[in-house]
Amino acid sequence: MLTSLIQWALNGSLVYLSLWSFGIHVDSPLLVSCIALGVIAFGVTVPSSPGYFGVIQLCFTIALEPFVAKEDMARVFAASVYYHLAQYVPVTIVGLIFLALSGFRLS
């Protein structure tokens, strides 16, 4: 249970970092980060494309739409791409490293 709480906290922190990095200001950034994370977690349970490309961006923008001005939605989308790639790229690289070390090949 502790590792699960740590993982949720780290993911929430990554949402917060994504918002901060793109200069998206909301009244309660930690609460909004948790709401966005919850919407994303719910959204990825629906069968979709590999890697959830598009789904995470849609959920991220839907979750932040009530909290952000309409003219800032382009930055929200950019923050969603940053959030997604900040998770996707390291996990994929580590997976490829372990694949190479295991002796298995893609062929």
C-alpha positions as CSV (number, residue, x, y, z in Angstrom):
1,M,0.0,0.0,0.0
2,L,2.9,2.3,0.7
3,T,4.4,1.9,-2.7
4,S,1.1,2.6,-4.3
5,L,0.7,5.8,-2.4
6,I,4.2,6.8,-3.3
7,Q,3.5,6.1,-7.0
8,W,0.3,8.2,-6.9
9,A,2.2,11.0,-5.2
10,L,4.9,10.9,-7.8
11,N,2.4,10.9,-10.7
12,G,0.6,13.8,-9.1
13,S,3.8,15.7,-8.7
14,L,4.6,15.1,-12.3
15,V,1.2,16.6,-13.3
16,Y,2.0,19.6,-11.0
17,L,5.5,19.9,-12.6
18,S,4.0,19.8,-16.1
19,L,1.6,22.7,-15.2
20,W,4.3,24.7,-13.6
21,S,6.7,24.1,-16.5
22,F,4.3,25.6,-19.0
23,G,3.3,28.5,-16.8
24,I,-0.3,27.3,-16.2
25,H,-1.6,29.0,-13.1
26,V,-4.6,27.7,-11.2
27,D,-6.0,28.6,-7.8
28,S,-5.2,25.3,-6.1
29,P,-2.4,23.6,-8.1
30,L,-2.1,20.5,-5.9
31,L,-5.9,19.9,-6.0
32,V,-6.1,20.4,-9.7
33,S,-3.1,18.1,-10.2
34,C,-4.9,15.4,-8.2
35,I,-8.1,15.9,-10.2
36,A,-6.3,15.7,-13.5
37,L,-4.5,12.5,-12.4
38,G,-7.8,10.9,-11.4
39,V,-9.4,11.8,-14.7
40,I,-6.3,10.4,-16.6
41,A,-6.3,7.2,-14.5
42,F,-10.0,6.7,-15.3
43,G,-9.5,7.5,-19.0
44,V,-6.7,5.0,-19.6
45,T,-9.0,2.2,-18.3
46,V,-10.9,2.4,-21.6
47,P,-9.4,0.3,-24.4
48,S,-7.5,2.6,-26.7
49,S,-4.3,3.1,-28.8
50,P,-1.0,1.6,-27.7
51,G,0.7,3.9,-25.2
52,Y,-2.5,5.8,-24.7
53,F,-1.5,8.5,-27.2
54,G,-4.3,10.9,-27.5
55,V,-6.2,9.5,-24.5
56,I,-4.0,11.1,-22.0
57,Q,-4.0,14.4,-23.8
58,L,-7.8,14.4,-24.0
59,C,-8.2,13.5,-20.3
60,F,-5.7,16.1,-19.3
61,T,-7.4,18.9,-21.3
62,I,-10.9,17.9,-20.1
63,A,-9.8,17.8,-16.5
64,L,-8.2,21.3,-16.7
65,E,-10.8,23.0,-18.8
66,P,-12.8,24.3,-15.9
67,F,-9.7,25.7,-14.2
68,V,-7.9,27.3,-17.0
69,A,-8.8,30.2,-19.3
70,K,-9.8,29.3,-22.9
71,E,-6.7,31.0,-24.4
72,D,-4.4,28.8,-22.2
73,M,-5.7,25.5,-23.6
74,A,-2.9,25.3,-26.1
75,R,-0.4,25.4,-23.2
76,V,-2.5,22.8,-21.4
77,F,-2.2,20.5,-24.4
78,A,1.6,21.1,-24.5
79,A,1.8,20.3,-20.8
80,S,-0.1,17.0,-21.4
81,V,2.3,16.0,-24.1
82,Y,5.2,16.8,-21.7
83,Y,3.5,14.8,-18.9
84,H,2.9,11.8,-21.2
85,L,6.4,11.7,-22.6
86,A,8.0,12.2,-19.2
87,Q,6.5,8.9,-18.3
88,Y,6.6,7.0,-21.6
89,V,10.2,7.6,-22.7
90,P,12.0,6.5,-19.5
91,V,9.8,3.4,-19.1
92,T,10.3,2.4,-22.7
93,I,14.1,2.9,-22.5
94,V,14.3,0.8,-19.4
95,G,12.2,-1.9,-21.0
96,L,14.4,-1.9,-24.1
97,I,17.5,-2.2,-21.8
98,F,16.1,-5.2,-20.0
99,L,15.0,-6.7,-23.3
100,A,18.6,-6.5,-24.5
101,L,20.0,-7.9,-21.3
102,S,17.6,-10.8,-21.3
103,G,18.9,-12.2,-24.5
104,F,15.5,-12.1,-26.2
105,R,15.2,-10.3,-29.5
106,L,12.3,-8.5,-31.2
107,S,12.6,-10.8,-34.2
